[in-house]
Amino acid sequence: MDSPIVADVVEVLEQAQQAQAPYNEQLQALELQKIQAQIMELQAKAQKYSQQGALVQAHTTSEEISQVQAIEGQQGPESKKPQGSEWQKYPSAHHLEY
């Protein structure tokens, strides 16, 4: 099988592989850029969701504070006064608080 045709075919195949090498490198570079873009997209999404979570947490905390203030406001100032002696529970004795 040492015919000149076999040698020519082997030489052509080697040349084809050498010619294809820069193309393969370009494909690898493009694939790397694609993966980097996907990573950047995922990082941006993670930051977005993190910020949304922080916003929801802040809103929830604000709502809880508002609810506590509303409950305290409904209770009125009478509930905030210290409890006096037993006789102050009668309506006619409310003006006697010290």
PyMOL commands that set and color helices and strands:
alter all, ss='L'
color gray80, all
select helices_A, chain A and resi 4-75+77-80+86-89+91-96
alter helices_A, ss='H'
color red, helices_A
deselect
rebuild
show_as cartoon
